């Protein structure tokens, strides 16, 4: 019996492994590997190969761009176009433009174009080049911020204000009518004036009233004298 037990124990020892490994850590992170031991890192740094550095050329350290501004001929063309708009427009409206979607700005431009007005927007450099040293130089401070300009060959101040009243992103700064600079208050007051035909009719009526008053003043004494004579004549007839 004891021999059988010994034989079974020997068989178990022969088939059973002497060492059994077990990994307790998870997956190895390849992107962020674990820092090596100090001695291993020191050996890796010492045994790292050293390659000769290429010679640096002087052109790499030179400035590629200078502070001198290059005049673009296209800006001169656009500046002449802006000056042409100012010279040949009977009415000009200058607006401050707040944050606004491109689709909404396009809709306003189309609506003004249907009414015979043109909505434009230019950069500050182009505006300075267009109206500097001209009769429009007084309006240069109005273009320091984001802006837009409305040009019209005819005076449509009231129509312009009614259209832009629906667009709160466009704030009126000033305007020009027949080459006369008007403030925001004067521009709005000009829109409330009657039309040219109504003004002409009112002028004719005023002139007629003054003419009638002159005639009445000239005939007053004569009419009074005639009335007095008629009164005396009636009194003499009654006495007889």
C-alpha positions as CSV (number, residue, x, y, z in Angstrom):
1,X,0.0,0.0,0.0
2,X,2.8,2.3,0.9
3,X,4.5,1.6,-2.4
4,X,1.5,2.6,-4.4
5,X,1.2,5.9,-2.5
6,X,4.9,6.6,-3.2
7,X,4.4,5.9,-6.9
8,X,1.5,8.2,-7.2
9,X,3.4,11.0,-5.4
10,X,6.3,10.6,-7.8
11,X,4.0,10.8,-10.8
12,X,2.4,14.0,-9.5
13,X,5.8,15.6,-8.9
14,X,7.0,14.7,-12.4
15,X,4.0,16.3,-14.1
16,X,3.5,19.3,-11.9
17,X,5.5,22.5,-12.9
18,X,8.2,23.7,-10.6
19,X,7.4,27.4,-11.3
20,X,4.1,29.1,-12.2
21,X,4.1,32.7,-13.5
22,X,1.1,35.0,-13.2
23,X,0.8,38.5,-14.7
24,X,-1.2,40.9,-12.5
25,X,-0.8,44.1,-14.6
26,X,-3.1,45.0,-17.6
27,X,-2.2,45.8,-21.2
28,X,1.0,47.6,-22.0
29,X,0.5,51.2,-23.1
30,X,2.6,51.7,-26.3
31,X,1.8,55.4,-26.6
32,X,2.8,56.2,-23.1
33,X,5.4,53.7,-22.1
34,X,6.5,53.3,-18.5
35,X,9.7,55.2,-17.6
36,X,12.7,52.9,-17.4
37,X,14.9,52.4,-14.4
38,X,17.5,55.1,-13.8
39,X,20.5,52.8,-14.6
40,X,18.8,51.6,-17.8
41,X,18.0,55.1,-18.9
42,X,21.5,56.2,-18.2
43,X,23.0,53.4,-20.3
44,X,20.5,54.2,-23.1
45,X,21.5,57.9,-23.1
46,X,25.2,57.0,-23.1
47,X,24.9,54.5,-26.0
48,X,22.7,56.8,-28.1
49,X,24.5,57.5,-31.4
50,X,25.7,61.0,-32.2
51,X,25.4,62.2,-35.8
52,X,27.2,65.3,-37.2
53,X,25.0,68.4,-37.5
54,X,24.6,70.0,-41.0
55,X,26.1,73.4,-41.6
56,X,23.5,76.2,-41.3
57,X,23.3,78.7,-44.1
58,X,22.9,82.4,-43.5
59,X,19.7,82.6,-45.6
60,X,17.8,80.8,-42.9
61,X,18.4,83.6,-40.4
62,X,17.6,86.5,-42.8
63,X,14.2,88.2,-42.6
64,X,12.0,87.2,-45.4
65,X,9.5,90.1,-44.8
66,X,10.2,93.7,-44.4
67,X,8.1,96.5,-42.8
68,X,7.8,98.3,-46.1
69,X,4.2,98.1,-47.4
70,X,3.8,97.1,-51.1
71,X,1.2,99.1,-52.9
72,X,-1.3,96.9,-54.6
73,X,-2.6,98.3,-57.9
74,X,-6.0,96.6,-57.3
75,X,-6.5,98.8,-54.2
76,X,-6.0,101.9,-56.4
77,X,-8.7,100.7,-58.7
78,X,-11.1,100.1,-55.9
79,X,-10.3,103.5,-54.4
80,X,-11.1,105.2,-57.6
81,X,-14.4,103.3,-57.7
82,X,-15.2,104.5,-54.2
83,X,-14.4,108.1,-55.1
84,X,-16.6,107.8,-58.2
85,X,-19.5,106.7,-56.0
86,X,-19.1,109.7,-53.7
87,X,-18.8,112.1,-56.6
88,X,-21.9,110.9,-58.5
89,X,-24.3,110.1,-55.7
90,X,-27.0,112.5,-54.7
91,X,-27.5,110.8,-51.4
92,X,-25.0,108.9,-49.2
93,X,-25.8,107.1,-45.9
94,X,-23.0,106.0,-43.6
95,X,-23.9,103.2,-41.1
96,X,-22.0,101.4,-38.3
97,X,-22.4,97.7,-38.9
98,X,-22.7,95.3,-35.9
99,X,-22.3,91.6,-36.0
100,X,-24.6,90.3,-38.8
101,X,-25.0,87.1,-40.8
102,X,-23.9,87.2,-44.4
103,X,-27.3,85.9,-45.5
104,X,-29.1,88.8,-43.8
105,X,-26.6,91.4,-45.2
106,X,-27.2,90.0,-48.7
107,X,-31.0,90.3,-48.2
108,X,-30.7,93.9,-47.2
109,X,-28.5,94.6,-50.2
110,X,-31.0,93.0,-52.5
111,X,-33.9,95.0,-51.0
112,X,-32.0,98.3,-51.3
113,X,-31.0,97.4,-54.9
114,X,-34.7,97.0,-55.8
115,X,-35.3,100.5,-54.6
116,X,-32.4,102.0,-56.6
117,X,-29.9,102.2,-53.8
118,X,-26.5,100.4,-53.6
119,X,-25.1,98.9,-50.3
120,X,-21.3,98.8,-50.2
121,X,-18.6,97.9,-47.7
122,X,-14.9,98.7,-48.0
123,X,-11.8,98.4,-45.9
124,X,-10.4,101.3,-44.0
125,X,-7.2,101.5,-46.1
126,X,-9.2,101.8,-49.3
127,X,-11.5,104.5,-47.8
128,X,-8.5,106.5,-46.6
129,X,-6.9,106.3,-50.1
130,X,-10.2,107.3,-51.8
131,X,-11.2,110.3,-49.8
132,X,-8.0,111.6,-48.2
133,X,-7.0,115.1,-49.3
134,X,-10.5,115.7,-50.8
135,X,-13.6,117.5,-49.8
136,X,-14.9,114.3,-48.1
137,X,-11.9,114.2,-45.7
138,X,-14.1,115.3,-42.8
139,X,-15.9,111.9,-42.7
140,X,-12.8,109.8,-42.3
141,X,-13.3,109.3,-38.5
142,X,-16.6,107.6,-39.2
143,X,-14.8,104.7,-40.8
144,X,-12.6,103.7,-37.9
145,X,-14.9,100.8,-37.0
146,X,-16.8,98.3,-39.1
147,X,-19.1,100.2,-41.5
148,X,-21.2,100.1,-44.6
149,X,-22.3,102.8,-47.0
150,X,-25.5,103.3,-49.0
151,X,-25.2,105.2,-52.3
152,X,-28.2,106.5,-54.3
153,X,-28.3,108.6,-57.5
154,X,-31.5,110.3,-56.2
155,X,-32.6,111.6,-52.8
156,X,-34.5,108.8,-51.1
157,X,-33.8,109.6,-47.4
158,X,-37.2,108.6,-46.1
159,X,-37.2,105.3,-48.0
160,X,-33.7,104.5,-46.8
161,X,-34.6,105.1,-43.2
162,X,-37.8,103.0,-43.4
163,X,-35.8,100.2,-44.9
164,X,-32.9,100.2,-42.4
165,X,-35.3,100.6,-39.5
166,X,-36.1,96.9,-39.9
167,X,-32.3,96.1,-39.6
168,X,-31.1,96.9,-36.0
169,X,-27.6,95.8,-36.9
170,X,-27.2,98.9,-39.1
171,X,-26.8,102.1,-37.0
172,X,-27.0,105.4,-38.8
173,X,-23.9,107.6,-38.2
174,X,-24.3,110.5,-40.7
175,X,-25.3,111.2,-44.3
176,X,-24.7,113.4,-47.3
177,X,-27.3,115.0,-49.4
178,X,-26.2,117.0,-52.5
179,X,-22.6,117.1,-51.2
180,X,-23.7,118.5,-47.9
181,X,-22.7,116.6,-44.7
182,X,-25.6,116.0,-42.3
183,X,-25.5,114.6,-38.8
184,X,-27.8,111.8,-37.8
185,X,-30.3,114.2,-36.3
186,X,-30.3,116.5,-39.4
187,X,-30.5,113.5,-41.7
188,X,-33.6,112.2,-40.0
189,X,-35.1,115.7,-40.0
190,X,-34.4,116.0,-43.7
191,X,-36.5,112.9,-44.3
192,X,-39.5,114.5,-42.6
193,X,-39.5,117.4,-45.0
194,X,-42.1,117.4,-47.8
195,X,-41.3,116.6,-51.4
196,X,-40.1,119.2,-53.9
197,X,-43.6,119.6,-55.5
198,X,-45.2,120.1,-52.1
199,X,-42.5,122.7,-51.2
200,X,-43.1,124.5,-54.5
201,X,-46.8,124.6,-53.9
202,X,-46.3,125.9,-50.4
203,X,-43.9,128.6,-51.7
204,X,-46.4,129.7,-54.4
205,X,-49.2,129.9,-51.8
206,X,-47.0,132.0,-49.5
207,X,-46.2,134.4,-52.4
208,X,-49.9,134.7,-53.3
209,X,-50.8,135.5,-49.7
210,X,-48.2,138.2,-49.5
211,X,-49.4,139.6,-52.9
212,X,-53.0,139.7,-51.7
213,X,-52.0,141.4,-48.4
214,X,-50.1,144.1,-50.3
215,X,-53.1,144.8,-52.6
216,X,-55.5,144.9,-49.6
217,X,-53.2,147.3,-47.7
218,X,-53.0,149.6,-50.8
219,X,-56.8,149.6,-51.2
220,X,-57.7,150.0,-47.6
221,X,-57.7,153.8,-47.4
222,X,-59.5,154.1,-50.7
223,X,-62.3,151.7,-49.6
224,X,-62.6,153.5,-46.3
225,X,-62.9,156.9,-48.0
226,X,-65.6,155.6,-50.4
227,X,-67.6,154.1,-47.5
228,X,-67.5,157.4,-45.6
229,X,-68.7,159.3,-48.7
230,X,-71.6,156.8,-49.2
231,X,-72.6,157.2,-45.6
232,X,-72.7,161.0,-45.8
233,X,-74.7,160.9,-49.1
234,X,-77.3,158.6,-47.4
235,X,-77.5,161.0,-44.4
236,X,-78.1,164.0,-46.7
237,X,-80.9,162.2,-48.6
238,X,-82.7,161.3,-45.3
239,X,-82.6,164.9,-44.1
240,X,-84.3,166.1,-47.4
